[in-house]
Amino acid sequence: MKKWKCSACDYVYDPAVGLPDAGIAPETLFEQLPEDWVCPLCGATKSAFEEE
């Protein structure tokens, strides 16, 4: 599974872990996140993320 890094704050979304506190289960691919999902640290949109 590919990890995705926020270019604004360097937060890394790891699909193996997901974001359980935000209701995103482990094994949820970045592509499966809602289009209106934002970085949990800085609020940047999905378009600010790059494959790591």
TIRO-2110 file (N, C-alpha, C; in Angstrom, 1 decimal):
// TIRO-2110
0.8, -1.2, 0.0, N, 1, A
0.0, 0.0, 0.0, CA, 1, A
0.9, 1.2, 0.0, C, 1, A
0.5, 2.2, -0.9, N, 2, A
1.3, 3.4, -1.0, CA, 2, A
0.9, 4.4, 0.1, C, 2, A
1.9, 5.1, 0.7, N, 3, A
1.6, 6.1, 1.6, CA, 3, A
1.6, 7.5, 0.9, C, 3, A
0.8, 8.4, 1.4, N, 4, A
0.7, 9.7, 0.8, CA, 4, A
1.1, 10.8, 1.8, C, 4, A
1.8, 11.8, 1.3, N, 5, A
2.4, 12.8, 2.1, CA, 5, A
1.8, 14.2, 1.8, C, 5, A
1.4, 14.9, 2.8, N, 6, A
0.9, 16.3, 2.6, CA, 6, A
2.0, 17.2, 2.3, C, 6, A
1.9, 17.9, 1.2, N, 7, A
3.0, 18.8, 0.8, CA, 7, A
3.0, 20.1, 1.6, C, 7, A
1.9, 20.4, 2.4, N, 8, A
1.8, 21.6, 3.2, CA, 8, A
2.4, 21.4, 4.6, C, 8, A
2.2, 20.2, 5.2, N, 9, A
2.7, 20.0, 6.5, CA, 9, A
3.5, 18.7, 6.8, C, 9, A
3.7, 17.9, 5.8, N, 10, A
4.4, 16.7, 5.8, CA, 10, A
3.7, 15.5, 6.6, C, 10, A
2.4, 15.7, 6.9, N, 11, A
1.7, 14.6, 7.4, CA, 11, A
1.6, 13.4, 6.4, C, 11, A
1.8, 12.2, 6.9, N, 12, A
1.8, 11.0, 6.0, CA, 12, A
0.5, 10.2, 6.3, C, 12, A
-0.3, 10.0, 5.3, N, 13, A
-1.5, 9.1, 5.4, CA, 13, A
-1.0, 7.7, 5.1, C, 13, A
-1.1, 6.8, 6.0, N, 14, A
-0.8, 5.4, 5.8, CA, 14, A
-2.0, 4.6, 5.8, C, 14, A
-2.4, 4.0, 4.6, N, 15, A
-3.6, 3.3, 4.4, CA, 15, A
-3.6, 2.0, 5.3, C, 15, A
-2.5, 1.5, 5.7, N, 16, A
-2.5, 0.3, 6.5, CA, 16, A
-3.1, 0.6, 7.9, C, 16, A
-2.9, 1.8, 8.3, N, 17, A
-3.4, 2.3, 9.6, CA, 17, A
-4.8, 2.9, 9.5, C, 17, A
-5.0, 3.7, 8.4, N, 18, A
-6.2, 4.5, 8.3, CA, 18, A
-6.2, 5.6, 9.3, C, 18, A
-7.4, 6.1, 9.7, N, 19, A
-7.6, 7.1, 10.7, CA, 19, A
-8.8, 6.7, 11.5, C, 19, A
-8.6, 5.7, 12.4, N, 20, A
-9.8, 5.2, 13.2, CA, 20, A
-10.5, 6.3, 13.9, C, 20, A
-9.8, 7.3, 14.5, N, 21, A
-10.5, 8.4, 15.2, CA, 21, A
-11.4, 9.2, 14.4, C, 21, A
-11.1, 9.2, 13.0, N, 22, A
-12.0, 10.0, 12.1, CA, 22, A
-12.9, 9.1, 11.3, C, 22, A
-13.0, 7.8, 11.8, N, 23, A
-14.0, 6.9, 11.1, CA, 23, A
-13.4, 6.3, 9.8, C, 23, A
-12.1, 6.4, 9.6, N, 24, A
-11.5, 5.8, 8.4, CA, 24, A
-10.8, 4.5, 8.8, C, 24, A
-11.3, 3.4, 8.4, N, 25, A
-10.8, 2.1, 8.8, CA, 25, A
-9.4, 1.8, 8.2, C, 25, A
-8.7, 1.0, 8.9, N, 26, A
-7.4, 0.5, 8.4, CA, 26, A
-7.7, -0.2, 7.0, C, 26, A
-6.7, -0.2, 6.1, N, 27, A
-6.8, -0.8, 4.8, CA, 27, A
-7.6, 0.1, 3.8, C, 27, A
-7.9, 1.4, 4.2, N, 28, A
-8.6, 2.3, 3.3, CA, 28, A
-7.6, 3.0, 2.5, C, 28, A
-7.6, 2.7, 1.2, N, 29, A
-6.7, 3.4, 0.2, CA, 29, A
-7.0, 4.9, 0.1, C, 29, A
-5.9, 5.6, -0.1, N, 30, A
-6.1, 7.1, -0.3, CA, 30, A
-7.1, 7.4, -1.3, C, 30, A
-7.1, 6.7, -2.4, N, 31, A
-8.1, 6.9, -3.5, CA, 31, A
-9.5, 6.7, -3.0, C, 31, A
-9.7, 5.9, -2.0, N, 32, A
-11.1, 5.7, -1.5, CA, 32, A
-11.6, 6.7, -0.5, C, 32, A
-10.7, 7.6, -0.1, N, 33, A
-11.1, 8.7, 0.9, CA, 33, A
-12.1, 9.6, 0.1, C, 33, A
-13.0, 10.2, 0.8, N, 34, A
-14.0, 11.1, 0.2, CA, 34, A
-13.2, 12.3, -0.5, C, 34, A
-13.8, 12.8, -1.6, N, 35, A
-13.2, 13.9, -2.3, CA, 35, A
-13.0, 15.1, -1.4, C, 35, A
-13.9, 15.3, -0.4, N, 36, A
-13.8, 16.5, 0.5, CA, 36, A
-13.0, 16.2, 1.7, C, 36, A
-12.3, 15.1, 1.8, N, 37, A
-11.4, 14.8, 2.9, CA, 37, A
-10.3, 15.8, 2.9, C, 37, A
-9.8, 16.2, 4.1, N, 38, A
-8.7, 17.1, 4.2, CA, 38, A
-7.7, 16.6, 5.2, C, 38, A
-6.5, 17.1, 5.1, N, 39, A
-5.4, 16.7, 6.0, CA, 39, A
-5.9, 16.9, 7.5, C, 39, A
-5.7, 15.9, 8.3, N, 40, A
-6.1, 16.1, 9.7, CA, 40, A
-5.3, 17.1, 10.5, C, 40, A
-4.1, 17.4, 10.0, N, 41, A
-3.2, 18.3, 10.7, CA, 41, A
-3.4, 19.8, 10.3, C, 41, A
-3.4, 20.0, 9.0, N, 42, A
-3.4, 21.4, 8.5, CA, 42, A
-4.6, 21.8, 7.7, C, 42, A
-5.5, 20.8, 7.3, N, 43, A
-6.7, 21.1, 6.6, CA, 43, A
-6.5, 21.2, 5.1, C, 43, A
-5.3, 20.8, 4.5, N, 44, A
-5.1, 20.9, 3.1, CA, 44, A
-6.0, 19.8, 2.4, C, 44, A
-6.3, 20.1, 1.2, N, 45, A
-7.2, 19.2, 0.4, CA, 45, A
-6.4, 18.0, -0.1, C, 45, A
-7.1, 17.0, -0.6, N, 46, A
-6.4, 15.8, -1.1, CA, 46, A
-5.4, 16.1, -2.2, C, 46, A
-5.7, 17.2, -3.0, N, 47, A
-4.8, 17.6, -4.1, CA, 47, A
-3.4, 18.0, -3.6, C, 47, A
-3.3, 18.3, -2.3, N, 48, A
-2.0, 18.7, -1.7, CA, 48, A
-1.1, 17.5, -1.4, C, 48, A
-1.7, 16.3, -1.5, N, 49, A
-0.9, 15.1, -1.2, CA, 49, A
-0.2, 14.5, -2.4, C, 49, A
1.0, 13.9, -2.1, N, 50, A
1.8, 13.3, -3.1, CA, 50, A
2.2, 11.9, -2.7, C, 50, A
2.3, 11.0, -3.6, N, 51, A
2.7, 9.6, -3.3, CA, 51, A
4.1, 9.7, -2.7, C, 51, A
4.3, 8.9, -1.6, N, 52, A
5.6, 8.9, -1.0, CA, 52, A
6.4, 7.7, -1.5, C, 52, A
END
